Amino acid sequence: MREIHEMPGHLARRFQQIAVAVFLAEVEGAGFDITPVQYAALAAVGANPEIDQVTLAGLIAFDRTTITGVVDRLVLKGLITRRESSQDRRARELKITHAGRRTLRSMTPAVEAAQRTMMDGLTEKEEKELVRLLQKAIAAGNGLSRAPLRKVAIS
């Protein structure tokens, strides 16, 4: 049997702990109160105007029922707006605000610094290889996730 420190699941969980801690330290140090999931949601809404919440959840591989809380917090912070869809009254359309765009732009250096810090100890070649292998493993196991990433065509 493998030792715990040789198990991919344990290592993925451990890397996630480090990634979140590094992200929060960099972002909070730059004066922002945004979690990694809130950042992903804000960036996705910014890139996909008038996206609905269900599509947003699929784009960032987040559970559809708990995406509402993420959206609620971004709305309270004034970073996005939410309104009833004109095409489907059950759907909620999301749109980034000017403050949200400004926040994304202003956060970019801190987010980029966090990405670099997460890869400390790796050469550039090793970093690219790690990212490639993570993408490959995620693609192979995507359907097994409780919140699979869904590539959705946005019109």
N, C-alpha and C positions, 0 to 999 in steps of 0.2 A: 504494500500500500504506500502511496505517495505521502510525503510529509506535507503538512498543511501549507507550508511556505513554497511548495512546488505545485499547488493546485491552482489552476487558472481562475476558478471562481473566487477563491480567497484573494488572489492577487488583484483581480478586477475590483473587488469590494474595497481593498486597501488603497488602490490607486484612486478610486472614486472619493474616498475620504480625503486623501491628499489633495486631489483636484478641487474639491469644494472648499477646503480650508485655504488653499492658495488663492482661489478666485475671490473668496470673501475678504481675505486680507488685503489684496491689491485694490479691489473695488471700494471697500470701506476706507482704505487709506487715501483714496482719491476723492472721498467725500460722498460716495453713493451708497444708497440703501437698496440694493438689488441683489436677489439671489441668482444662482446660475439658471434655474428654470425660468424665473421672471425675465432674465436677459434673453434667453432663447425665444420666449414668447414675444417679447418686445421686438426683437430683430425679425422674427417671422411676420409679425403684423406689419412692421415697417416695409418689408419686402413684398407683402401681399395685401394691398389696400382692400378693405371691406371683406376680409376673410371671415368665415363664420367660426364659432368656437370649436365645433367638431372637426373641421378641417385643420384648424390650428393644432389641436391635440394630436392629430395624425402626423402633421409635419414635424413636430418636435418629439414625437414618440412619448406622449404623456397621456395618462389615463383620462378618458373623456369625462368621467364624473368629477375628478378633482381639478380639471383645468379651470372650472368656474372660480375656484378660490384664487388661483393665480391671476386670472383676468380681473377679479374683484379688486385685488391689491393694486394692480396696474392702473385701474380706473380711479381708485382712491388717491393714488399718487399723481393723477392728472396726466399720465403718460399715454393712455389710449382712451378711446370712447367706445361705448357699446350701445347699439340701438337695434330695435326690431328690424328684421329684414323686410324689404318691400316685396320680395318674391315669396318668402316663406315665413309666416308669422311665428312659427316655432323656433326659427333660427335667430341668432344674434350676430350681427355684423360688427366687426371690430375695425377701428381705424386709429392709426398713430396720430398723436397730437404734435403741435410744434414743440412743446416741451419734451415729448418723447423722442423726437428726432434729434433735438439738441442733446438730450441725455445720451442717446446712442453714440453720437459723434464724440461727445466729451469723455465717455467711458472707454472708447477704443484703445487709448494707450494703456490703461490699466488692465483691460482684458487681454491685450497682446502680451503685456508683461507677465500676466498669470500663465499664459500658455508657454512662454519661454521658461518660467520657473518650474512648471510641471515637468519639463523635459531636462532639467538639470541632470548632469551626469551622463547624458547621451550625446553622441556626436550628431551632426546634422544628418548623416546617412542613417544612423540608428533611429533617430527620431522619425524620419520618413518611413523607415521599415516598420516601426511600431505602429504608426498611424495606418499604414497599408494593411498590416495584419489585423489590427482592431477592426477596420472597415470590412475586411474579408470575413472575420468571425461573426461580426454583427449581421452582415448580409445573410450568412448561412443560418443563423439562429433567430433572425428577425420574427419569423412566424411563431416562434415559441414564446415570445414576450406577451405579457398581459397588456402591453401598450405598444404594439408594433409600429415602427416607422412606416408611414404611408406616403408614397410619392403621389401627390395629387396635382393634377393639371388645374391651374387657376386661370380662369378666363378673364 
